[in-house]
Amino acid sequence: MNIGVDARLLSRPLTGIGRYLLEMCRALSTIDDVNLYLFSPVLIPPNNLAGLESAKLITGHSNRYYSWQVWSKLKLPFLAKKEDIDVFWGPAHSLPPFLPKHLPKVVTIHDLVWKFAPSTMRPLSYLLERLQMPYSVKSAELVVADSQATAAAIVDEFKVEEKRITIISLGAEHLSNNSCDEPIIKQDYFLFVGTLEPRKNLARLLQAYSQLSADVKEQAHLAIVGGKGWGNLDVNKIVEECDLVKYVHLLGYIDDSKLVNYYQNARFLAMPSLYEGFGLPILEAMVHGVPVLTSNNSSMPEVAGNAGLFVDAQDVDSIKSGLKMLITNERIRNQLAGNAKLNAARFNWSESAKQLVSVLETVVYTRKG
């Protein structure tokens, strides 16, 4: 089966959905009789093609965001028509509007941030998601969702029949330690991983941490991993205003080979997001036996399971209480850590890829009648 893939996100530094795309494509490429055709408006960096040597690349040369949008809507359908593909997969919420009518299509919807947390999105991203997602859901033969929470939201928002939606979870076992570097933080610490943008709720996390007593903060510093997002979130300024310069380590974007070290050495992961379609860092932490402090909304309880301590993302006092418990209560921390790897074992990229192939084969065979 020849699978056409909208691979635009592989041309950028990998976060969130981009990492999902890479891992899913790697797993797909190991399945017999599956051939990947990766469509991107720009060349994809070699690091983002590791494990995808057998894939066919169809790339352009646009380097502007608006040009990417034009390319995906006009050029990509033309290129897809020229290639011998059996099915097209949109892994990131959208499908090009002018794909050949005979070509069956599947779209993956990771979240409905535009509906549940619109104020945390760039205005242009909000507009595009709100306009493109209804069309993509309607035009796809089948829709894939990351979680039960997202699937339920799709049914409610778009009035989609449940039989048109398949839930395929993410995995995390490919995040391996091939770096000899040690974390640069010498103190015990807990970890935040995510793009520095409003939806990740980092401001409330820092406010909550600042309200802990000095002796509690001394027991565990906060390490923040993530590239700058949008929304003018000045993390340095918040850290200074909260008098946390001594306790907070801003590490910026870190690639997977080094990030794994920070997971392995963390007391716990703190991810009190306002909304998540899945929350991949939760799973990545649990793979390494690391417990999680996360929010009691959207998909996060579904993913963290019995390895998570849940807080109200809107309530600084709730986050503060959760932080204090996981920093100071070794018994509870060890109990959650003991559940982490077993809980993470529910999620596997190889199994997820097999499920996706089954979905793609279904739409191909159904279309052929």
C-alpha positions in Angstrom: 0.0 0.0 0.0 1.4 3.4 -1.0 0.6 6.1 1.6 0.8 9.8 0.8 1.6 11.8 3.9 1.4 15.6 4.5 4.9 15.8 6.0 5.2 19.6 6.4 5.9 19.3 10.1 9.0 17.2 9.6 10.7 20.3 8.0 10.6 22.1 11.4 12.2 21.5 14.8 10.1 18.7 16.2 7.6 19.3 18.9 4.2 17.8 19.7 2.5 16.7 16.5 5.8 16.8 14.6 7.2 14.2 16.9 4.1 12.2 16.5 4.4 12.3 12.8 8.1 11.2 12.8 7.5 8.3 15.2 4.4 7.1 13.4 6.2 7.2 10.0 9.1 5.3 11.4 6.8 2.6 12.7 4.8 2.5 9.4 8.0 2.1 7.4 8.8 -1.2 9.2 5.5 -2.8 8.1 5.7 -5.1 5.1 4.2 -3.8 1.9 3.8 -0.2 3.2 5.5 2.5 1.2 5.6 6.2 2.3 5.4 9.2 0.1 6.3 12.3 2.1 5.1 15.6 0.8 6.7 18.8 2.1 7.0 22.4 0.7 10.7 22.5 1.8 13.5 20.1 2.2 13.4 18.0 5.4 16.5 18.0 7.7 18.3 14.7 7.7 17.8 14.3 11.5 14.1 14.3 10.9 14.4 11.5 8.3 16.3 9.0 10.5 14.6 5.7 10.1 12.8 6.9 7.0 15.4 6.0 4.4 13.0 4.0 2.4 10.4 6.8 2.1 10.0 8.7 -1.2 10.4 12.5 -0.7 8.4 15.0 -2.7 9.5 18.4 -1.7 9.3 22.1 -2.8 11.3 25.2 -1.9 8.8 27.5 -0.1 10.1 28.8 3.2 7.3 31.2 4.2 4.3 30.1 6.3 1.7 31.7 4.0 3.5 30.0 1.0 3.2 26.7 2.9 -0.5 27.2 3.1 -0.8 27.9 -0.7 1.6 25.0 -1.5 -0.5 22.5 0.5 -3.8 23.6 -1.1 -2.6 24.0 -4.7 0.7 22.3 -5.4 0.4 19.2 -3.1 -2.8 17.9 -4.7 -1.1 18.2 -8.1 1.9 16.3 -6.9 -0.3 13.7 -5.3 -2.1 13.1 -8.5 1.2 12.4 -10.3 2.3 9.8 -7.7 1.1 6.2 -7.5 -0.5 6.5 -4.1 -3.4 4.5 -2.8 -4.5 6.6 0.1 -3.7 10.1 1.6 -3.1 10.7 5.3 -3.3 14.1 6.9 -1.6 13.7 10.3 -2.2 17.2 11.6 -5.8 18.3 11.5 -6.2 19.1 7.8 -6.5 17.7 4.3 -5.7 19.6 1.1 -9.0 20.6 -0.5 -8.2 19.7 -4.1 -6.9 16.1 -3.8 -8.0 13.8 -6.6 -11.6 12.7 -6.0 -10.8 9.1 -6.5 -8.1 9.2 -3.7 -9.4 8.0 -0.3 -8.4 10.2 2.6 -7.8 9.8 6.4 -7.2 12.7 8.8 -5.8 12.6 12.4 -7.3 15.1 14.8 -5.2 15.5 17.9 -7.2 18.2 19.7 -9.8 20.9 19.4 -7.8 23.7 21.0 -9.5 26.2 18.8 -12.8 25.4 20.6 -11.7 24.6 24.1 -8.8 27.0 24.6 -9.0 29.6 21.7 -7.3 32.3 23.7 -4.1 30.2 23.8 -3.7 30.1 20.0 -2.1 32.5 17.5 -5.0 34.3 15.8 -4.0 32.9 12.4 -3.7 29.4 13.7 -7.1 29.7 15.3 -8.7 30.9 12.1 -7.1 28.2 10.0 -8.0 25.4 12.4 -11.6 26.6 12.7 -12.0 26.9 9.0 -10.0 23.8 7.9 -11.0 21.2 10.5 -14.7 21.0 9.6 -13.9 20.5 6.0 -11.2 17.9 6.7 -13.4 15.9 9.1 -16.2 15.9 6.5 -14.1 15.0 3.5 -12.2 12.2 5.2 -13.5 8.7 4.9 -12.4 8.0 8.4 -11.1 10.1 11.2 -8.4 9.2 13.7 -8.3 10.6 17.2 -5.5 10.3 19.8 -7.8 9.9 22.8 -11.3 9.1 23.9 -11.6 12.7 25.1 -10.8 14.0 21.6 -13.0 11.5 19.9 -16.0 12.5 22.0 -15.3 16.2 21.3 -15.2 15.4 17.5 -18.6 13.6 17.7 -20.1 16.5 19.6 -18.7 19.3 17.6 -19.0 17.9 14.1 -21.9 15.5 14.6 -19.8 12.7 13.2 -21.0 9.1 13.4 -18.9 7.2 16.0 -18.3 4.5 13.4 -16.3 7.0 11.4 -13.8 7.6 14.2 -11.0 5.4 15.4 -9.0 6.0 18.5 -5.3 5.4 18.0 -3.0 6.4 20.9 0.5 7.6 20.7 3.6 5.6 21.9 6.9 6.6 23.4 9.4 3.7 23.4 11.5 5.2 20.6 12.8 8.0 22.9 16.2 6.3 23.6 19.3 7.4 25.4 22.2 7.6 22.9 23.8 10.6 24.5 26.7 10.6 27.0 25.8 14.0 28.3 24.5 14.4 31.9 21.9 17.0 32.9 23.6 20.2 33.8 21.5 20.6 36.9 23.2 19.3 40.0 20.3 19.8 42.4 17.3 17.5 42.6 14.6 18.9 40.2 11.2 18.3 38.7 10.7 18.9 35.0 8.5 20.9 32.6 8.5 19.9 28.9 6.6 21.9 26.3 6.6 24.8 24.0 6.5 28.0 25.9 3.1 29.3 25.1 -0.1 30.1 27.0 -1.9 26.7 26.7 0.9 25.0 28.7 0.0 27.1 31.8 3.6 27.8 32.7 2.8 31.1 34.4 0.5 29.5 36.9 3.0 26.7 37.5 5.7 29.3 38.3 3.3 31.2 40.5 2.4 28.1 42.4 6.0 27.1 42.8 6.9 30.5 44.1 4.4 30.2 46.9 6.2 27.2 48.4 8.5 27.7 51.3 12.2 28.1 50.6 13.0 24.8 52.3 10.5 23.0 50.0 11.9 24.7 46.8 15.4 23.7 47.9 14.4 20.1 47.8 13.6 20.3 44.1 14.4 23.0 41.6 12.3 23.4 38.4 13.9 22.6 35.0 12.0 24.1 32.0 12.6 22.5 28.6 11.0 24.0 25.6 11.4 26.4 22.7 9.8 29.8 22.7 6.3 29.7 21.3 3.9 32.6 20.8 1.9 34.9 23.1 4.8 37.1 24.3 5.2 34.8 27.3 8.3 36.2 28.9 9.4 33.4 31.2 12.5 35.1 32.4 10.4 38.1 33.6 7.9 35.8 35.4 10.8 34.0 37.0 12.3 37.3 38.2 9.0 38.7 39.4 8.3 35.4 41.4 11.7 35.6 42.9 12.6 32.2 41.5 15.9 32.9 39.7 17.7 30.7 42.2 15.4 27.8 41.7 14.4 27.7 38.0 16.6 26.5 35.2 15.6 27.6 31.6 17.1 25.1 29.3 15.5 26.0 25.9 14.8 23.5 23.2 16.6 20.1 23.7 16.6 17.3 21.2 15.5 13.8 22.2 18.9 12.3 22.6 19.6 14.7 25.5 16.0 15.2 26.7 15.9 11.5 27.8 18.6 12.3 30.4 16.4 15.0 32.0 13.4 12.6 32.1 15.5 9.9 33.7 16.8 12.1 36.5 13.6 14.1 37.3 11.6 13.6 40.5 8.5 14.1 38.5 7.1 15.9 35.4 4.8 18.9 35.9 2.4 19.4 33.1 -0.7 21.4 34.3 -1.9 22.3 30.8 -5.1 24.2 30.2 -6.0 21.6 27.5 -4.3 18.7 25.7 -5.4 16.3 23.0 -3.0 13.7 24.4 0.0 15.1 26.1 3.1 13.2 24.8 5.5 14.4 27.6 3.3 12.6 30.1 3.8 9.4 28.3 7.5 10.0 27.8 8.0 10.6 31.5 6.2 7.5 32.5 8.3 5.3 30.1 11.2 6.2 32.3 9.4 5.5 35.6 8.7 9.2 36.3 5.4 10.2 37.9 3.4 13.1 36.6 1.6 16.1 38.1 -1.0 17.1 35.5 -4.4 18.6 35.0 -7.8 17.0 35.6 -9.1 18.1 32.2 -9.4 16.8 28.6 -7.2 13.8 27.8 -4.6 14.1 30.6 -6.3 11.8 33.2 -6.8 9.3 30.4 -3.1 9.2 29.6 -1.6 9.6 33.0 -3.8 7.0 34.6 -2.6 5.8 38.0 0.8 7.4 37.6 -0.6 10.9 37.8 -1.5 13.4 40.5 -4.2 15.6 39.2 -4.8 19.3 39.8 -7.1 22.1 38.7 -5.2 23.9 35.9 -7.0 27.1 36.6 -6.3 27.1 40.4 -2.9 28.2 41.6 -3.5 26.8 45.1 -4.4 23.4 43.6 -1.1 23.3 41.6 0.8 24.5 44.7 -0.6 21.7 46.8 0.2 19.1 44.1 3.8 20.4 43.8 4.3 20.3 47.6 3.0 16.8 47.8 5.2 15.4 45.1 8.3 17.3 46.3 8.0 16.3 49.9 6.0 13.1 50.1 8.4 10.3 49.0 5.8 7.6 49.7 3.3 9.0 47.3 5.9 9.9 44.7 7.3 6.3 44.8 3.8 4.9 44.6 3.0 6.8 41.4 6.5 6.1 40.0 5.8 2.4 40.6 2.8 2.6 38.4 4.4 4.7 35.7 6.1 2.1 33.5 3.2 -0.3 33.7 0.8 2.4 32.7 3.1 3.5 29.8 3.2 -0.1 28.5 -0.4 0.5 27.3 1.0 2.7 24.5 3.2 1.5 21.7 4.2 3.1 18.4 4.4 -0.2 16.6 0.9 -1.2 17.7 -0.4 2.3 16.8 1.1 2.1 13.3 -0.5 -1.3 12.8 -3.9 0.2 13.8 -3.4 3.1 11.4 -2.5 0.8 8.5 -5.7 -1.1 9.3 -7.7 2.1 9.0 -6.0 3.1 5.8 -6.6 -0.3 4.3 -10.2 -0.1 5.2 -10.8 3.1 3.3 -8.9 1.8 0.3 -10.8 -1.4 0.1 -14.1 0.3 0.8 -13.5 2.8 -2.0 -12.7 0.0 -4.4 -15.9 -1.6 -3.5 
